[in-house]
Amino acid sequence: QVQLVESGGGLVQPGGSLRLSCAASGSGFSINVMGWYRQAPGKERELVAAISSGGSTNYADSVKGRATISRDNAKNTVYLQMNSLRPEDTAVYYCNCNAKKSFYEYIFWGQGTQVTVSS
């Protein structure tokens, strides 16, 4: 198993910023892509941003220019910096990773952290 522990969520005013962190731990696993998804009430979970172990990134159109994903491979930690936050960014944010062990690939999820953008 890979455990993903998220931190950094909370209440932010519109136009504000926050940084989410997610630390992965799991013996014997090689962690490949790490990413952030979000799910707003009544909506499907959607990709926010993802980053490969080599540093290639992918962003949802809705956050391009406002979000930066980064990772520290030595710490198996991924970060999501979000700026110019909008009320529509309100959601539960989930950390996600693809991990490999032996010949198998697995997908793991964190428990989620609430981000609320409101004045």
KABEL-V208500 format. One record per helix or strand of 3 or more residues. SS is the DSSP state (@ for helix, = for strand). FROM is the first residue (numbers start at 1). LEN is the number of residues. If there is no record, write none. Layout:
ss=SS from=FROM len=LEN
ss=SS from=FROM len=LEN
//
This chain:
ss== from=3 len=5
ss== from=10 len=3
ss== from=18 len=8
ss== from=30 len=10
ss== from=46 len=6
ss== from=57 len=3
ss== from=67 len=6
ss== from=77 len=6
ss=@ from=87 len=3
ss== from=91 len=11
ss== from=104 len=6
ss== from=113 len=5
//
